[in-house]
């Protein structure tokens, strides 16, 4: 009878320990998720502040292109204001810090595979470290 109670207590202790470990790892994963979401929000907010501060608006009135973050950044690239270079450098620094900016050598565009053309740029097929991707390339400013 004593050995049954011993086995029972050892099994219960193992179950309780396993449950606590699982709860610990769930809390740890949730904490990481919250930290990542917070960092992403901060970067998106700073990027929005940078583009709004410079007054990056779409020159093609009446289209939806001016509402996307990509078009704001592409417009920044084409402005002649002296603040735009510093803002683009700050955006680049954010991208490197948050690991969403890629090194140009890791992306290889396929010029013969143009997938679409819009008011702000050209969409082409590209290769990212062996994986096929789509790449949006800004149009060069006229003049």
N, C-alpha and C positions, 0 to 999 in steps of 0.2 A: 504494500500500500504506500509506503514512503517513497519508493522509486517512482510511482505514478505521479505523486504530488511534485516530486523533483522534476520530472520530465514536463509536467504541466506548467510549473513555474518557469522553467527554462524556455519553453515555447512562448509563453506569455511575455516574458522579458524580451525575447527576440522580436516578437511582433511589435511591441511598444517601441523598441529601439528603431526598428525599420520604419515605423510610422513617423517618428520624430525626425529621422534622417531625411525622409521624403519631404516633410514639411519644411525642413531647413533648406533643402535645395530648391523647393518651389519659391520660398521667400527670396532666396538669392537670385533666382532667375527673374522674379518680379522686380527686384531692385535694379538689376541690370537693364531690364526693359524700360523702367521709368527713367533711368539715367540716360539711355539712348534717346528716348522720346524728348526729354528735356533738352539735350544737346542739339537734336535736330530742330526743335522749335526755335532755340536760340539762334542757330545759323540761318534758318529761313527768315526769322524776324530781322536779323542784321542785314541780310541780303535785300530784303524788301525796303528797309530804311535807307540803305545805300542807293538803291535804284530810284526811290522816291525823292531823296534829297537832291539828286542830280536832275530831277525832272525828266527822267527817261520816259518819253511817250512815243507812241507809234506815229510816224508821219503819215501813215495811210489811214486817214479818218474813215470811220464807218465799217471797219473790219474788226474781227475778234482777236486779231493777232496781237494787239497791244496789251491784252490782258494777261498773257502768259509770261512766266518768269523768263523763259528763253528769249522772247522778243524784247523784254526790258534789257537783258544783258547784251543782246545783239545791238540794240539801239545805243547802249553805252559805248560799245566798240566803235560806233560811227560818229559819236558826238565830237565836237572840236573843243569842248571845254577842257580847261587844264585840270579840273578836278576828276575828270573821267579816268585818266590814267591811274591816279591814286586809288580810285574806287575799284577799278578792275584789279589792281594789285591786292587790295584788301579782300576782294572776292576770291582771288587765287589763293591767298593765304588761308582763308576759311576752308576752301576746297581741299587744300593739302592737309590741313589740320583734321578735318572731318573725314578724310579718305574718300571723297566723292569726286575728286579731280584726278584724272588719269594722266600719266606721263605720255606725251605725244608719241613716243617710240612704241608704246604698247598697242596703239590703234593704227591699223593699216586700211585706209579707204580703198574701195574698188571703184575707180572712176567710171568704168564701163557699166556699172549697175546703179543708175540713177533711178530711185524709186518714186520721187516726187519733187515738185518745185512749188514754192510758196512765196509770199511777199517778203519774208525775212531771210529765207535761205533755201538750200537744196538738201534733200534727204537722199543719202546714198547708202548702199550696203558696205559694210566694213568688217574687219576681222579684229577681235580683241583677244589676244593671247590664244588664238586657235578657235575661238567661238564666234560664229557669225552674229553680227549686231547691226543695228541701224544707226546712222550717224547724221546729225543735222549740222550742216556747214553754213555759216552766215554768208550772205551775199556781200561782195565788195561794194563799198560806197561808190556812187557815181562821181566821176571827176577826180 
